[in-house]
Amino acid sequence: MTHDTKTPKPRQRNAVATRDRILKIASKEFAAHGYDGARIDAIVARCKISKNLVYHYFDSKEALFIEVMERAYGAMRERQNELALTGEDPVRDMRELVEKTVQHFIDQPEFHQLLSTENLHKAVHIRKSKVISEMFNPLRTALSTILESGKQKGVFRRDADWVDLYVSISGLGSYFITNRYTLSYVLDVDLGAADRQQSRLRHASDMVISYLCDRSGEAA
């Protein structure tokens, strides 16, 4: 009596899924411990893979960190792609941009931690990326376009600068997240509460629009 035996095929590694998992775990490691404190061994242990496999996909710790940063900026770009700008109402469009940007900051608290560690290194790593600058361009274009539209329609102050504006939007949207624990304690509020976050969204957009529409304060 014969039995047909089939040799099981070795499971093929899903390279895309494996790289994605490494990047997700690495993002948490770099966010929690900074670039200097992050350890490849810790990433390997959490991913349950060999260290050789990590170095198969990424040449070095720095290369891995750069891709983590590219992934983080890529997530911001995806959020920007959700903007439904009409081009007809610059005030509405600016509110949309501000709220989408702030909402992304709320949804991605690790992004701020990654930015913090990269600022300690004076952006030395992201300068080596070939794509991060390009990822930021759509936001720069959208912000500049809305701002210019508002100026042409006589709605926004003529001296408003898109760089200053973006820095202000970032500050309004990120400071309450990066300092939420100390602020929550000293102010005796829960800045992480859903209603408080929604209030922050409205506040941030109101502040930006109030500035832009204050024609009395524009420079001569």
Secondary structure, 3 states (H helix, E strand, C coil): CCCCCCCCCCCCCCHHHHHHHHHHHHHHHHHHHHHHHCCHHHHHHHHCCCHHHHHHHCCCHHHHHHHHHHHHHHHHHHHHCCCCCCCCCHHHHHHHHHHHHHHHHHHCHHHHHHHHHHHHCCCCCHHHCCCHHHHHHHHHHHHHHHHHHHHHCCCCCCCCCHHHHHHHHHHHHHHHHHCHHHHHHHHCCCCCCHHHHHHHHHHHHHHHHHHHCCHHHCCC
